[in-house]
């Protein structure tokens, strides 16, 4: 049995914590380990932050987060309609940043890859970016929706 939700957020920094909380709540019925919860929350945080900071830069727009559970497999897709990425492989290189330096470490994609089982980035300049991450959760138990 699959479960799926879609969340649309304005590209505001305060919405990053909401996206993390929603992702954690979504997988809670599978009774994930604390490490799995932390991994998913961290990867979602990085994906949403990248969309806000790099996708929309100094503008605003909508970020769509799609969460899907297929058995024990969690898929998280984060999409923006921002500026897009010219060179995806370069952008995935640790310490590379398209930001103006400062607080940006250039580790967003590296963190996503480290905490999830797979990472796919689909992007083109002017067309936005979609980040698709997957993680197999260790628990396969589901809590029934009982009232």
N, C-alpha and C positions, 0 to 999 in steps of 0.2 A: 504494500500500500504506500503510495506516494503522498507527500504533503508538500504544499508550496505556498509561499506568500510573496507579495510584492510590496515594496515600500518606496514611496517617492519622498525625497527630502530636498529642501532648498540647500544650496551649497554654502551653508553657514557653519562655522567651526563648532558651534554648540550642538549641532545635529550629529556629529561624530559619535558622541557618547550614547545617543539614542540608538544609532545603528548597531553599536556594539551590544547594547542591552537587548535589543530585539533578536539579534543573532543568537545570543546566549539563551534567551528564553525559548527560542524556536527549537533548539536541540535538547533542552532540559528533559523532555519526556523520554529520551533515550538513555537517561542516566549516565551522561558522559563523565569521564574522570575530570578532576579539577584541572589537570594539565591540558586536556582536550578543550575544556571551556576557555582557558587562558589562551590557548593557541588560536582558536577561532576568533575570540575577541580581539586579539592583537592583529591578526591578518585583516579583519574587517576594518579595524581602526586605520591601518596603513592604506588600504584601498580607498576608503572614504576621504582620508586626509589628502591623498594624491589627487583625487578628483577635485577637491576644493582648491588646493594650493596650485597644482600644475594644470589641471584641466580647464578650470575657469579663471585662473590667475586673478586679475583684479576686477572680474565681473561676477555676475551671479547666474545661476541656472539650476536645473533640476538634476539630481543624482537619483538613479533608480537602483535599488538593491533587490535582487531576486534570490530567495532562499528556497532550496528544494531538498527534501529528504527522499531518497530512494533506498529503502531498507536502512542500512547503516551508512550509506554514502551521502554526505552533505555536499551540495554544490552551492556556491555563493557567486553570484554575478553582480558586479558593480559597474554601472554604465553612466557616463557623462556625455554630453553633447558639446563639449568644450573644444579647445584648440587642437587636440589630437597630438600624436607623437610621431615625429619624423623618422626616427631611427629607434625601433623598439629594442633591438639587441644592445645598443649603446645605453638606452635608458635603464635596462636591466643590470648594467654593470655597477657593482658596488661603488659607492661614493660619487657616482655621476649624479648631478642635479641640474635641472633646467631652471631652478630658482635662482634668486639673486644671492646665493651663499647664505650668510647669516646663520640661522638656526638649522637649516636644511642639511641633513647628513648624506643624502643620496642613497639611503639604505632601504627605502620602501619596498621595492620589488624583492630584494634579497631577504627581507624579513618575511614577506608573504611566502616565498619559496621555502624558507626554513620551517615555517609553522604549519604549512599545508602540504598535502601529498602531491598536488600538481598546481601549476599556474600557467594560464594562457592569457596573452595580452593581444587584443585585436584593436588596431588603431590606424588612423590615417590623418595627416594634417588637415585641419578644418572640419573633420567629421566626428571628433570625439573619440573616446576610448572605452572599451569594455574589458574588464579584468574578470576572468573566470577561474575560481579556485575550487579544488575538491579536497575532501578529507574523509577517510573512512573512520568512523567512530567505533570504539572497541565494544560497546554494548549494543546488543540487538534487541533488548527488551523495550517494550513500549508500555506506557501507562494508558490504560483505557480511559476514555472520556466519560467518567461516571459522575452523576450528579448526586 
